[in-house]
Amino acid sequence: MSLWDKYSNVRAHSVQICSKLQKEDYVVQPIVDVSPPKWHLGHTTWFFETFILIPHAFAYQPFNSDYNYVFNSYYENIGARVIRTDRGNLSRPTVDDVFHYRKYVDEAMEKFLPCVTDAEVLELLELGLNHEQQHQELLWYDIKYILGHNPLFPEYGAENIENALTNTSDGWVDFKEGVYEVGYSGSDFHFDNELGRHKVYIQNFSISTALVSNAEYLEFIKAGGYQDFNLWHAEAWDWVKTNAVTAPMYWYEVEGEWQRYSLSGFEKLNPDAPVSHISFFEAAAFAQWKGMRLPTEFEWEVASSSLQWGKLWEWTESAYLPYPGFSKAAGALGEYNGKFMINQMVLRGASVATPARHSRNTYRNFFQPNLRWMFSGIRLSK
């Protein structure tokens, strides 16, 4: 596959994800964690323009000098930017403007890519494609949140990624204590936070082959799990009380029957499907209620070859920290992962929203422990 084919396939997928939206859907930002779909489409385009075309393509002229301010996300090295909470206030540039921007940059990349031989540029291209794939997953999270918090609860469409959300058979796999190696090793693409392959000592443990189901989680609710402070971390209990949390995100009890909002609209709760949109706070409390725990990220990685995964990101008991020898790249690209290694927990695996070929058993996803708008679930360990 040529560089252009690889590039254009990834770029087309972002547009395809948004293809069922109305124009008004592109601009909404209900909460700070959700970015408008229009912003995602512009930001991923800005990444290629800023890091590849402007410094490396001869005589390239930026599409609009204001877009560096509009679509820079968090790169302090690049300069000033619209603050995250104000992305929903960007009625301009319009949706049409953003699609014109994508077309302009894609046409420039189509001319530029056949000439690329420089290893640095090839690495930037690979990073840019993986960066766009990360935003494709975020698009699914954000689109569901936007539609799922519209008072009319409109559906995205009958055919969507959640149709693949099924569980595996229940069972346990045992692992003996010993020294294991974890971290990325190889020559394919990987993020810097996966590097620093190293040895860890792990005690005897068992890990579930299935994710926690809706039926199991409903038992937790009925047993008063959200009312028992003994099950929750102190910060988690404050979160429960402050936000009046009584069930997973998108769950609603209607006339005594539990339903959930999905991308297909409201549906009766499927007891066998894995519970999704769970915060670390909830995952840890559920594990405590079961007399078990969440796996560490190293246990998860050691066990991954024995597990079926890829339906939901799975919370681990591990804080997001650097591996031995971790070092940030110089300049803006060094801001990609390292500066977020505080106050976040690691999730492993992948989800129904993860693009094809964008997952590895060493992939380290990370979010703050209160967040649950992503496709996250629970796997137990003991």
Secondary structure as a PSIPRED ss2 file (coil, helix, strand):
# PSIPRED VFORMAT (PSIPRED V4.0)

   1 M C   1.000  0.000  0.000
   2 S C   1.000  0.000  0.000
   3 L H   0.000  1.000  0.000
   4 W H   0.000  1.000  0.000
   5 D H   0.000  1.000  0.000
   6 K H   0.000  1.000  0.000
   7 Y H   0.000  1.000  0.000
   8 S H   0.000  1.000  0.000
   9 N H   0.000  1.000  0.000
  10 V H   0.000  1.000  0.000
  11 R H   0.000  1.000  0.000
  12 A H   0.000  1.000  0.000
  13 H H   0.000  1.000  0.000
  14 S H   0.000  1.000  0.000
  15 V H   0.000  1.000  0.000
  16 Q H   0.000  1.000  0.000
  17 I H   0.000  1.000  0.000
  18 C C   1.000  0.000  0.000
  19 S C   1.000  0.000  0.000
  20 K C   1.000  0.000  0.000
  21 L C   1.000  0.000  0.000
  22 Q C   1.000  0.000  0.000
  23 K H   0.000  1.000  0.000
  24 E H   0.000  1.000  0.000
  25 D H   0.000  1.000  0.000
  26 Y H   0.000  1.000  0.000
  27 V H   0.000  1.000  0.000
  28 V C   1.000  0.000  0.000
  29 Q C   1.000  0.000  0.000
  30 P C   1.000  0.000  0.000
  31 I C   1.000  0.000  0.000
  32 V C   1.000  0.000  0.000
  33 D C   1.000  0.000  0.000
  34 V C   1.000  0.000  0.000
  35 S C   1.000  0.000  0.000
  36 P C   1.000  0.000  0.000
  37 P H   0.000  1.000  0.000
  38 K H   0.000  1.000  0.000
  39 W H   0.000  1.000  0.000
  40 H H   0.000  1.000  0.000
  41 L H   0.000  1.000  0.000
  42 G H   0.000  1.000  0.000
  43 H H   0.000  1.000  0.000
  44 T H   0.000  1.000  0.000
  45 T H   0.000  1.000  0.000
  46 W H   0.000  1.000  0.000
  47 F H   0.000  1.000  0.000
  48 F H   0.000  1.000  0.000
  49 E H   0.000  1.000  0.000
  50 T H   0.000  1.000  0.000
  51 F H   0.000  1.000  0.000
  52 I H   0.000  1.000  0.000
  53 L H   0.000  1.000  0.000
  54 I H   0.000  1.000  0.000
  55 P H   0.000  1.000  0.000
  56 H H   0.000  1.000  0.000
  57 A C   1.000  0.000  0.000
  58 F C   1.000  0.000  0.000
  59 A C   1.000  0.000  0.000
  60 Y C   1.000  0.000  0.000
  61 Q C   1.000  0.000  0.000
  62 P C   1.000  0.000  0.000
  63 F C   1.000  0.000  0.000
  64 N C   1.000  0.000  0.000
  65 S C   1.000  0.000  0.000
  66 D C   1.000  0.000  0.000
  67 Y H   0.000  1.000  0.000
  68 N H   0.000  1.000  0.000
  69 Y H   0.000  1.000  0.000
  70 V H   0.000  1.000  0.000
  71 F H   0.000  1.000  0.000
  72 N C   1.000  0.000  0.000
  73 S C   1.000  0.000  0.000
  74 Y C   1.000  0.000  0.000
  75 Y C   1.000  0.000  0.000
  76 E C   1.000  0.000  0.000
  77 N C   1.000  0.000  0.000
  78 I C   1.000  0.000  0.000
  79 G C   1.000  0.000  0.000
  80 A C   1.000  0.000  0.000
  81 R C   1.000  0.000  0.000
  82 V C   1.000  0.000  0.000
  83 I C   1.000  0.000  0.000
  84 R H   0.000  1.000  0.000
  85 T H   0.000  1.000  0.000
  86 D H   0.000  1.000  0.000
  87 R H   0.000  1.000  0.000
  88 G H   0.000  1.000  0.000
  89 N H   0.000  1.000  0.000
  90 L C   1.000  0.000  0.000
  91 S C   1.000  0.000  0.000
  92 R C   1.000  0.000  0.000
  93 P C   1.000  0.000  0.000
  94 T C   1.000  0.000  0.000
  95 V H   0.000  1.000  0.000
  96 D H   0.000  1.000  0.000
  97 D H   0.000  1.000  0.000
  98 V H   0.000  1.000  0.000
  99 F H   0.000  1.000  0.000
 100 H H   0.000  1.000  0.000
 101 Y H   0.000  1.000  0.000
 102 R H   0.000  1.000  0.000
 103 K H   0.000  1.000  0.000
 104 Y H   0.000  1.000  0.000
 105 V H   0.000  1.000  0.000
 106 D H   0.000  1.000  0.000
 107 E H   0.000  1.000  0.000
 108 A H   0.000  1.000  0.000
 109 M H   0.000  1.000  0.000
 110 E H   0.000  1.000  0.000
 111 K H   0.000  1.000  0.000
 112 F H   0.000  1.000  0.000
 113 L H   0.000  1.000  0.000
 114 P H   0.000  1.000  0.000
 115 C H   0.000  1.000  0.000
 116 V C   1.000  0.000  0.000
 117 T C   1.000  0.000  0.000
 118 D C   1.000  0.000  0.000
 119 A H   0.000  1.000  0.000
 120 E H   0.000  1.000  0.000
 121 V H   0.000  1.000  0.000
 122 L H   0.000  1.000  0.000
 123 E H   0.000  1.000  0.000
 124 L H   0.000  1.000  0.000
 125 L H   0.000  1.000  0.000
 126 E H   0.000  1.000  0.000
 127 L H   0.000  1.000  0.000
 128 G H   0.000  1.000  0.000
 129 L H   0.000  1.000  0.000
 130 N H   0.000  1.000  0.000
 131 H H   0.000  1.000  0.000
 132 E H   0.000  1.000  0.000
 133 Q H   0.000  1.000  0.000
 134 Q H   0.000  1.000  0.000
 135 H H   0.000  1.000  0.000
 136 Q H   0.000  1.000  0.000
 137 E H   0.000  1.000  0.000
 138 L H   0.000  1.000  0.000
 139 L H   0.000  1.000  0.000
 140 W H   0.000  1.000  0.000
 141 Y H   0.000  1.000  0.000
 142 D H   0.000  1.000  0.000
 143 I H   0.000  1.000  0.000
 144 K H   0.000  1.000  0.000
 145 Y H   0.000  1.000  0.000
 146 I H   0.000  1.000  0.000
 147 L H   0.000  1.000  0.000
 148 G H   0.000  1.000  0.000
 149 H C   1.000  0.000  0.000
 150 N C   1.000  0.000  0.000
 151 P C   1.000  0.000  0.000
 152 L C   1.000  0.000  0.000
 153 F C   1.000  0.000  0.000
 154 P C   1.000  0.000  0.000
 155 E C   1.000  0.000  0.000
 156 Y C   1.000  0.000  0.000
 157 G C   1.000  0.000  0.000
 158 A C   1.000  0.000  0.000
 159 E C   1.000  0.000  0.000
 160 N C   1.000  0.000  0.000
 161 I H   0.000  1.000  0.000
 162 E H   0.000  1.000  0.000
 163 N H   0.000  1.000  0.000
 164 A H   0.000  1.000  0.000
 165 L C   1.000  0.000  0.000
 166 T C   1.000  0.000  0.000
 167 N C   1.000  0.000  0.000
 168 T C   1.000  0.000  0.000
 169 S C   1.000  0.000  0.000
 170 D C   1.000  0.000  0.000
 171 G C   1.000  0.000  0.000
 172 W E   0.000  0.000  1.000
 173 V E   0.000  0.000  1.000
 174 D E   0.000  0.000  1.000
 175 F E   0.000  0.000  1.000
 176 K C   1.000  0.000  0.000
 177 E C   1.000  0.000  0.000
 178 G E   0.000  0.000  1.000
 179 V E   0.000  0.000  1.000
 180 Y E   0.000  0.000  1.000
 181 E E   0.000  0.000  1.000
 182 V E   0.000  0.000  1.000
 183 G C   1.000  0.000  0.000
 184 Y C   1.000  0.000  0.000
 185 S C   1.000  0.000  0.000
 186 G C   1.000  0.000  0.000
 187 S C   1.000  0.000  0.000
 188 D C   1.000  0.000  0.000
 189 F C   1.000  0.000  0.000
 190 H C   1.000  0.000  0.000
 191 F C   1.000  0.000  0.000
 192 D H   0.000  1.000  0.000
 193 N H   0.000  1.000  0.000
 194 E H   0.000  1.000  0.000
 195 L C   1.000  0.000  0.000
 196 G C   1.000  0.000  0.000
 197 R C   1.000  0.000  0.000
 198 H E   0.000  0.000  1.000
 199 K E   0.000  0.000  1.000
 200 V E   0.000  0.000  1.000
 201 Y E   0.000  0.000  1.000
 202 I E   0.000  0.000  1.000
 203 Q C   1.000  0.000  0.000
 204 N C   1.000  0.000  0.000
 205 F E   0.000  0.000  1.000
 206 S E   0.000  0.000  1.000
 207 I E   0.000  0.000  1.000
 208 S E   0.000  0.000  1.000
 209 T C   1.000  0.000  0.000
 210 A C   1.000  0.000  0.000
 211 L C   1.000  0.000  0.000
 212 V C   1.000  0.000  0.000
 213 S E   0.000  0.000  1.000
 214 N H   0.000  1.000  0.000
 215 A H   0.000  1.000  0.000
 216 E H   0.000  1.000  0.000
 217 Y H   0.000  1.000  0.000
 218 L H   0.000  1.000  0.000
 219 E H   0.000  1.000  0.000
 220 F H   0.000  1.000  0.000
 221 I H   0.000  1.000  0.000
 222 K H   0.000  1.000  0.000
 223 A C   1.000  0.000  0.000
 224 G C   1.000  0.000  0.000
 225 G C   1.000  0.000  0.000
 226 Y C   1.000  0.000  0.000
 227 Q C   1.000  0.000  0.000
 228 D C   1.000  0.000  0.000
 229 F H   0.000  1.000  0.000
 230 N H   0.000  1.000  0.000
 231 L H   0.000  1.000  0.000
 232 W C   1.000  0.000  0.000
 233 H C   1.000  0.000  0.000
 234 A H   0.000  1.000  0.000
 235 E H   0.000  1.000  0.000
 236 A H   0.000  1.000  0.000
 237 W H   0.000  1.000  0.000
 238 D H   0.000  1.000  0.000
 239 W H   0.000  1.000  0.000
 240 V H   0.000  1.000  0.000
 241 K H   0.000  1.000  0.000
 242 T H   0.000  1.000  0.000
 243 N H   0.000  1.000  0.000
 244 A C   1.000  0.000  0.000
 245 V C   1.000  0.000  0.000
 246 T C   1.000  0.000  0.000
 247 A C   1.000  0.000  0.000
 248 P C   1.000  0.000  0.000
 249 M C   1.000  0.000  0.000
 250 Y C   1.000  0.000  0.000
 251 W E   0.000  0.000  1.000
 252 Y E   0.000  0.000  1.000
 253 E E   0.000  0.000  1.000
 254 V E   0.000  0.000  1.000
 255 E C   1.000  0.000  0.000
 256 G C   1.000  0.000  0.000
 257 E E   0.000  0.000  1.000
 258 W E   0.000  0.000  1.000
 259 Q E   0.000  0.000  1.000
 260 R E   0.000  0.000  1.000
 261 Y E   0.000  0.000  1.000
 262 S E   0.000  0.000  1.000
 263 L C   1.000  0.000  0.000
 264 S C   1.000  0.000  0.000
 265 G E   0.000  0.000  1.000
 266 F E   0.000  0.000  1.000
 267 E E   0.000  0.000  1.000
 268 K E   0.000  0.000  1.000
 269 L C   1.000  0.000  0.000
 270 N C   1.000  0.000  0.000
 271 P C   1.000  0.000  0.000
 272 D C   1.000  0.000  0.000
 273 A C   1.000  0.000  0.000
 274 P E   0.000  0.000  1.000
 275 V C   1.000  0.000  0.000
 276 S C   1.000  0.000  0.000
 277 H C   1.000  0.000  0.000
 278 I C   1.000  0.000  0.000
 279 S C   1.000  0.000  0.000
 280 F H   0.000  1.000  0.000
 281 F H   0.000  1.000  0.000
 282 E H   0.000  1.000  0.000
 283 A H   0.000  1.000  0.000
 284 A H   0.000  1.000  0.000
 285 A H   0.000  1.000  0.000
 286 F H   0.000  1.000  0.000
 287 A H   0.000  1.000  0.000
 288 Q H   0.000  1.000  0.000
 289 W H   0.000  1.000  0.000
 290 K C   1.000  0.000  0.000
 291 G C   1.000  0.000  0.000
 292 M C   1.000  0.000  0.000
 293 R E   0.000  0.000  1.000
 294 L C   1.000  0.000  0.000
 295 P C   1.000  0.000  0.000
 296 T C   1.000  0.000  0.000
 297 E H   0.000  1.000  0.000
 298 F H   0.000  1.000  0.000
 299 E H   0.000  1.000  0.000
 300 W H   0.000  1.000  0.000
 301 E H   0.000  1.000  0.000
 302 V H   0.000  1.000  0.000
 303 A H   0.000  1.000  0.000
 304 S H   0.000  1.000  0.000
 305 S H   0.000  1.000  0.000
 306 S H   0.000  1.000  0.000
 307 L C   1.000  0.000  0.000
 308 Q C   1.000  0.000  0.000
 309 W C   1.000  0.000  0.000
 310 G C   1.000  0.000  0.000
 311 K C   1.000  0.000  0.000
 312 L C   1.000  0.000  0.000
 313 W E   0.000  0.000  1.000
 314 E E   0.000  0.000  1.000
 315 W E   0.000  0.000  1.000
 316 T E   0.000  0.000  1.000
 317 E E   0.000  0.000  1.000
 318 S E   0.000  0.000  1.000
 319 A E   0.000  0.000  1.000
 320 Y C   1.000  0.000  0.000
 321 L C   1.000  0.000  0.000
 322 P C   1.000  0.000  0.000
 323 Y C   1.000  0.000  0.000
 324 P C   1.000  0.000  0.000
 325 G C   1.000  0.000  0.000
 326 F C   1.000  0.000  0.000
 327 S C   1.000  0.000  0.000
 328 K C   1.000  0.000  0.000
 329 A C   1.000  0.000  0.000
 330 A C   1.000  0.000  0.000
 331 G C   1.000  0.000  0.000
 332 A H   0.000  1.000  0.000
 333 L H   0.000  1.000  0.000
 334 G H   0.000  1.000  0.000
 335 E H   0.000  1.000  0.000
 336 Y C   1.000  0.000  0.000
 337 N C   1.000  0.000  0.000
 338 G H   0.000  1.000  0.000
 339 K H   0.000  1.000  0.000
 340 F H   0.000  1.000  0.000
 341 M C   1.000  0.000  0.000
 342 I C   1.000  0.000  0.000
 343 N C   1.000  0.000  0.000
 344 Q C   1.000  0.000  0.000
 345 M E   0.000  0.000  1.000
 346 V E   0.000  0.000  1.000
 347 L E   0.000  0.000  1.000
 348 R E   0.000  0.000  1.000
 349 G E   0.000  0.000  1.000
 350 A C   1.000  0.000  0.000
 351 S C   1.000  0.000  0.000
 352 V C   1.000  0.000  0.000
 353 A C   1.000  0.000  0.000
 354 T C   1.000  0.000  0.000
 355 P C   1.000  0.000  0.000
 356 A C   1.000  0.000  0.000
 357 R C   1.000  0.000  0.000
 358 H C   1.000  0.000  0.000
 359 S C   1.000  0.000  0.000
 360 R C   1.000  0.000  0.000
 361 N C   1.000  0.000  0.000
 362 T C   1.000  0.000  0.000
 363 Y C   1.000  0.000  0.000
 364 R C   1.000  0.000  0.000
 365 N E   0.000  0.000  1.000
 366 F E   0.000  0.000  1.000
 367 F E   0.000  0.000  1.000
 368 Q C   1.000  0.000  0.000
 369 P C   1.000  0.000  0.000
 370 N C   1.000  0.000  0.000
 371 L C   1.000  0.000  0.000
 372 R C   1.000  0.000  0.000
 373 W C   1.000  0.000  0.000
 374 M C   1.000  0.000  0.000
 375 F C   1.000  0.000  0.000
 376 S E   0.000  0.000  1.000
 377 G E   0.000  0.000  1.000
 378 I C   1.000  0.000  0.000
 379 R C   1.000  0.000  0.000
 380 L C   1.000  0.000  0.000
 381 S E   0.000  0.000  1.000
 382 K C   1.000  0.000  0.000
